[in-house]
Amino acid sequence: MVRPQEKGVVARRLAVVAFGLYGSRDHVARCGEDPRIFFGYDDSLDHLPQQRWLKMLAGDRGLALRSNDLAIC
């Protein structure tokens, strides 16, 4: 999800990926329009566009769960 920096690698944009938030209907019903729990990556993955977007969205609330595994979120 990030542009490769290695020499000799050719990169072309194939698509634009939109980010979104997902939650169960029960969770959203309990929390209303503004759910308070965010899961994201730890500081080692702060360079990823999706992590920057999520941290901007979470603001002062921070992240309830942080992981260095891309498959967890």
PyMOL commands that set and color helices and strands:
alter all, ss='L'
color gray80, all
select helices_A, chain A and resi 25-31+43-45+49-61
alter helices_A, ss='H'
color red, helices_A
select strands_A, chain A and resi 39-41+65-67
alter strands_A, ss='S'
color yellow, strands_A
deselect
rebuild
show_as cartoon
